[in-house]
């Protein structure tokens, strides 16, 4: 059973629940401390930039091929994703790790 990530009301940005405000968290990915992970509940996909991919010492053998349409950015430019990657991601440490 998974435990939801939750906050007390006084910890929420602006003091109220707002699903439009992205959350910036720190996580451990593939045994590497990633200091800025943007959690955006309105996003349709999760994106890892090339620099992080290389920092985690991943290569093409870790990718599952992407079959689908190109992704379109806010500026209208499109890009073809390299593929999918499955990683163990941990939030917190020791007894409180999720």
C-alpha positions, -999 to 999 in steps of 0.1 A, spaced: 0 0 0 14 34 -9 13 64 14 2 97 -2 25 127 -1 6 152 21 11 186 37 -4 205 66 -26 235 55 0 260 68 27 244 47 8 249 14 20 277 -9 -2 307 -2 -19 288 26 -45 271 4 -46 240 -17 -40 248 -54 -34 221 -80 -20 247 -104 11 255 -82 39 231 -91 59 215 -63 97 214 -62 111 185 -42 144 166 -37 147 129 -45 172 101 -48 172 86 -84 194 56 -92 214 63 -60 220 100 -70 208 130 -51 186 150 -75 181 184 -58 153 198 -80 124 176 -91 94 196 -104 62 179 -96 35 194 -118 1 176 -115 -11 193 -147 17 178 -168 9 150 -193 44 135 -193 75 133 -171 107 147 -187 143 140 -178 168 164 -195 199 150 -212 222 164 -185 205 144 -157 204 113 -179 241 115 -183 248 124 -147 229 93 -136 253 74 -159 225 60 -180 229 52 -217 208 39 -246 207 4 -232 185 17 -203 159 31 -227 127 15 -239 120 28 -274 94 56 -277 67 49 -303 44 79 -306 40 114 -317 66 141 -311 62 163 -280 53 200 -285 67 227 -263 51 260 -252 69 278 -281 55 254 -307 87 235 -313 85 197 -314 110 171 -303 112 133 -305 118 117 -271 148 93 -268 126 67 -250 113 56 -216 135 48 -186 124 31 -154 142 42 -123 139 36 -85 131 70 -70 131 76 -33 117 106 -14 129 112 22 154 92 41 156 62 65 123 55 83 103 82 64 115 72 29 89 66 3 
